[in-house]
Amino acid sequence: MGAIGTQDLLLHVQGMTCTGCEERIGKVLSRLEGVRETSADHRSGNVRVAFDPGQVTPDMLAERIEQAGYQVTGREQSAS
């Protein structure tokens, strides 16, 4: 993941129980302009997001996930 000018973020999310949850999170995040790529895994409880930090903040991503009914319990960020 991650192209030039993007950042990668790993979010730890509680409440995902199936592939439908993974798809829902992917859809809500991809609606944000600046989100380049998402990958959610309900088994591990992780959501990876590649995004343009000039358009999206980690707080915005976490807020969207929580608005969809899940709980963000942690995050790890790295520049690409």
N, C-alpha and C positions, 0 to 999 in steps of 0.2 A: 504494500500500500504506500501511498504518498508520492506525489510528484513534486517537482521543484516549486517552492512557494507554498506548499501545503504543510500542515502539521498533522500528526497522527495522535489520536487520543484513544485510550482504552478505558472504558467505563465499566464498573462492576455494578450489575443491575440485579435486584431481587424482584421476583414476581413473574419472570418468564417461565412458562411451563410447557411450551410446545413450539412447533415451527410456525404456527399462526402468530404467536407472540413475536417471534423473530421478524416475520414479514411486517407486522404492524409497526414495530420500532423502526425498521428500515424505511417504511413509507413516511412516517412522521418526520424522520430526520432528513430524508431526501427532499422534502418540501422546502427546507431552508436553503435559500440561495447561498452558495459557497460550500455546501457539502458536496464533496467529490465522490465519496465511496463509503458504504457502510457494510458491516458484517456482524450479525448477532448470532450468538450460540446459547440457547437456553440451557444446555447441559452444564456449561461452565459458568453461566451467568455473566458472560462478557459481551460487550458491544464495542467493536472497533470502528472508528470514524476517521476518515481523511477529510480535512476541511481547509478552506482558505481563512487564515486568521484575520485577514483584513475585512472579512464579511461575517464571520461567525465566531463566537466565543465558546469556550467550554461550558460556561454557565448557561448559555442559550441551549446547548445540546442537552444538558442535564434537565433543564426546565421542560423541554419538549417531551423527553422520556417520562418525566413525572406527570405531566399533563395527560399522557396516554395511559396512566394508571400503574406505573412501575416505580420502584424506588432505587435511586442511584445511591450506592453505598460507598463508592470510592472512584478514584480516577488516577490515571497515569498518563502523562503527556510527554511527547518527545518531538523535536523538530526534525523534519525530513531534509 
